Structures are given as structure tokens and as C-alpha cells.
Amino acid sequence: MTVVEQAPSTPRPVPVRIGGPRGGPPLSTVLRKDNWRLQPALTVLGLLGFIGYATWAALRNGDFYAGNVGRDYLSPFYSPCLTHSCATNGYAWSDWSWWRVSPAFLILVFPGAFRATCYYYRKAYYRSFWMSPPACAVPDAGSTKPSGIRTKYTGETRLPLILNNVHRYTWYFAVVFAGILTWDAIAAFRFSGSVGVGVGTLIFVVNAAFIWAYTLGCHACRHLCGGGVKKLSEAPIRHWFWKNISNGLNAHHQLWAWCSLFSIIFTDLYTYLVASGTITDPKIF
Ligand code: FES
């Protein structure tokens, strides 16, 4: 538990208001005794690691489908398969020969927009990258500057942050992608003319489960279920969805955000290793 000692000399907190000064006590007077720098540092490492891996995976433009070794494993970075380069593997939703660069770039823009505008990730990168503020009861980085655009608190009222308001719309795309990844998990049970379960099959199923847990736990989904209802007791079905999404998924949204992020990496890496012949996918039954 975070410990903040109260002392008579503690500066009064600066109220947060649009156009007002950025808040927080001077760094020299922070009374937190715990290692409050650790969480933002880990978040920076995790998000930069994902961005680095996703960039490599998208530029790789190969070994994203394991059909060559008798497995219907398709990397989530390349799903759905839309271009000519996917069609050559015999597993494609389309055959766009006019698309010349990596098909991953067609895909990543949608889940990328969904995650970049997610309420949890916003908190994560505001705190970790912009230190705005980096943690509770420590100063906003902008409040320590003598002048400049970050000395005033503007919230999400200006470009580019105002664009974060599109989050509720990106959710609909995210649902479509969760459905496609579910289809990929079902396809992962196909083994060259038969049905089976390999280690990769389990990885794809777990990945789809994490993606659904993250997507359905979205605050926009929660609002869709229970928002605008004056009396939930008179809307039992919506109440049931709102209650279960709130308690089961939304309450742990941060956890599902990280689990799904790592499972995407792991699923792509496993597919790459199997497709490139680096490892053999063990068949369980
Ligand atoms: S709030 Fe995180 S996905 Fe919508």
C-alpha cells in the first residue's frame, strides 16, 4: 500500500482545472516512501518492447503463416490475410495484389488505434512517458518547468489528445478483430486434412481468450451495456451484462491489457518459429 505521510508543512495540492497550472508538490517535498518510480519505468520498458517487436514483426513480411509445415497458424499481426503475399500460402480472406508492402500495416492500424486510445493505456503513457504526473502525490513534470506549453493543464481538450475521444468507435473494429482471431483459433485445430491439437493450438486459443477479455472489458463496452439506463432493475438483461462486464473484466482491465499484449507477441513469435522451421510444433493429440 502506498504510504503518504501528512505533515503540517505539506504544501496544499494544486487543484486540477483546465487552463490551470499543472499540479503536484515540488519533487523535494514528495513524502512517498515507496519506490514510485518503478511502475512507470516498467511501463516504459513494456510498451517500448512491444512497439519494437511489433515493428520488427510487421517489417518481417514473411513466415507469418505455418501452412508450409501443415499447420493453420496465422500470426495475429497478419490476420486477416488480405493481400497477394498471403494468398500464396493458400489461406487468405482476399487477394489484393496492388498492396506492395507488408500486409501487417493494413491490420495494425485498427488494433493500434484501439489500444492507443484505451483509457488504461492513456493513463499508462501519460504517467510513464510524459510524467503527467508519474504517480499519485508526486509532481507533474510540467509543473516544474519555468515556462512552456506544458505548464498549463489542458486535459484532452486540444489536438492531438482530443483524438482520444474516438475510442468508443474503435471498439467496434476491435470486436471484429476479436472475432477474426477467434476464427484463427478455431482454424488452429486443422491439421493437414484432419483435426488435432498442437501446442500452437493452445497458444492461439489462449490468445483469443485474452483478446476477448480485454475487448469486452473496455469502458465503452461497459457503457454500451449499462449506460443511459435510469433504472437497471427494469432492464435485467442489460444489468446482467453491465454487472458481469464491470466486475469480471473491466475491474481488471489493466491486467487484460498486458496479458493480451504479451499473448499477441507470443502467438506471432511461435508462428514465426514454426513457419520458419526453427522449431517443430508438437502435436498433443
Ligand atoms: S478502455 Fe481500454 S479498451 Fe476501451
Boltz pocket constraint, residues with backbone or C-beta under 6 A from the ligand:
constraints:
  - pocket:
      binder: B
      contacts: [[A, 114], [A, 117], [A, 118], [A, 119], [A, 120], [A, 121], [A, 167], [A, 214], [A, 215], [A, 217], [A, 218], [A, 219], [A, 220], [A, 253]]
      max_distance: 6.0
